[in-house]
Amino acid sequence: MPMVPITIACGNYDRTAAIRDGSVKIEGCEVTFLSLEPEEIFHRAFRFHEFDVSELSFSSFLRTVANGTSAYVGVPAFVSRLFRHSGIYVRTAAGIRSPEDLRGKRVGLRSIR
């Protein structure tokens, strides 16, 4: 049976090393693994739909799902294992002191063009 060619784009993480170096095979697939920086992956994935399997920005993925334009199916695999909540910025005049205060508030997300 012929191997199905797939391209995987993902950061250089220890959790993906076995697929990247070929020691773990994906049955029936001929894998091309591209180890790239997340920003490049996200841009190429959302703009050009370049990859068959890709690490994605969760917020941008949700935006495309909500718009009905998602080219990808989400799988809950958190490969970078970074705590991203430290990247939330709150305007001091907004009156937000705890996560509960976000109920009913407007939240902005960085978008990928």
C-alpha positions as CSV (number, residue, x, y, z in Angstrom):
1,M,0.0,0.0,0.0
2,P,1.4,3.4,-0.9
3,M,2.5,5.8,1.9
4,V,0.4,8.9,2.3
5,P,2.7,12.0,2.3
6,I,2.0,14.4,5.1
7,T,3.7,17.6,6.2
8,I,3.9,18.4,9.9
9,A,4.9,21.9,11.1
10,C,5.7,22.2,14.8
11,G,8.2,23.9,17.1
12,N,11.3,22.0,18.3
13,Y,9.8,20.4,21.5
14,D,11.0,17.4,23.4
15,R,7.4,16.0,23.1
16,T,7.6,15.9,19.3
17,A,11.3,14.8,19.0
18,A,10.4,11.1,18.3
19,I,8.3,12.0,15.3
20,R,10.7,14.6,14.1
21,D,13.7,12.3,14.2
22,G,11.7,9.3,12.8
23,S,12.1,7.0,15.8
24,V,8.3,7.0,16.0
25,K,6.6,6.3,12.7
26,I,3.1,7.4,11.8
27,E,1.6,4.2,10.3
28,G,0.9,4.6,6.6
29,C,2.4,8.0,6.3
30,E,5.6,9.4,4.7
31,V,6.3,12.3,7.1
32,T,8.0,15.6,6.3
33,F,8.5,17.3,9.6
34,L,9.2,21.0,9.6
35,S,10.7,22.3,12.8
36,L,9.8,26.1,12.7
37,E,9.2,28.9,15.1
38,P,5.5,29.2,16.1
39,E,5.0,32.6,14.6
40,E,6.1,31.3,11.1
41,I,4.0,28.2,11.5
42,F,0.8,30.2,12.4
43,H,1.3,32.7,9.6
44,R,1.8,30.0,6.9
45,A,-0.9,27.7,8.3
46,F,-3.6,30.4,8.5
47,R,-2.7,32.4,5.4
48,F,-1.7,29.6,3.0
49,H,-3.0,26.3,4.6
50,E,0.5,24.9,3.9
51,F,0.6,22.0,6.3
52,D,-1.4,18.8,6.8
53,V,-0.7,18.8,10.5
54,S,0.3,22.0,12.4
55,E,0.8,23.5,15.7
56,L,-1.7,26.4,15.8
57,S,-2.5,29.5,17.9
58,F,-5.5,28.4,19.9
59,S,-7.2,31.9,19.8
60,S,-6.7,32.2,16.1
61,F,-7.9,28.7,15.5
62,L,-11.1,29.5,17.5
63,R,-11.6,32.7,15.5
64,T,-11.5,30.7,12.2
65,V,-13.9,28.1,13.6
66,A,-16.3,30.9,14.7
67,N,-16.0,32.5,11.2
68,G,-16.6,29.1,9.5
69,T,-13.3,29.4,7.7
70,S,-11.2,26.9,9.5
71,A,-9.0,24.7,7.3
72,Y,-8.0,22.6,10.3
73,V,-9.6,20.2,12.8
74,G,-8.5,20.9,16.3
75,V,-6.9,18.1,18.4
76,P,-6.2,18.9,22.0
77,A,-2.5,18.3,22.1
78,F,-0.6,21.0,23.9
79,V,2.9,20.4,22.6
80,S,4.7,23.6,23.8
81,R,3.4,23.3,27.4
82,L,3.9,26.9,28.2
83,F,1.6,28.8,30.6
84,R,0.3,31.6,28.3
85,H,-2.0,33.3,30.8
86,S,0.9,35.6,31.8
87,G,0.3,37.4,28.5
88,I,-3.1,38.9,29.5
89,Y,-3.0,42.7,29.8
90,V,-5.8,44.5,31.6
91,R,-6.4,48.3,31.3
92,T,-6.0,49.7,34.8
93,A,-9.2,51.8,34.5
94,A,-11.3,48.7,33.5
95,G,-12.0,47.8,37.1
96,I,-10.8,44.2,36.7
97,R,-9.1,42.7,39.8
98,S,-9.8,39.0,39.4
99,P,-10.8,36.6,36.6
100,E,-14.4,36.7,37.7
101,D,-14.4,40.4,36.8
102,L,-14.0,39.4,33.1
103,R,-17.7,38.2,32.9
104,G,-19.5,40.3,30.3
105,K,-16.3,42.2,29.4
106,R,-14.9,42.6,25.9
107,V,-11.6,40.7,25.3
108,G,-9.3,41.4,22.4
109,L,-7.1,38.8,20.6
110,R,-4.2,39.3,18.4
111,S,-5.2,38.4,14.9
112,I,-3.2,36.9,12.1
113,R,-3.8,38.5,8.8
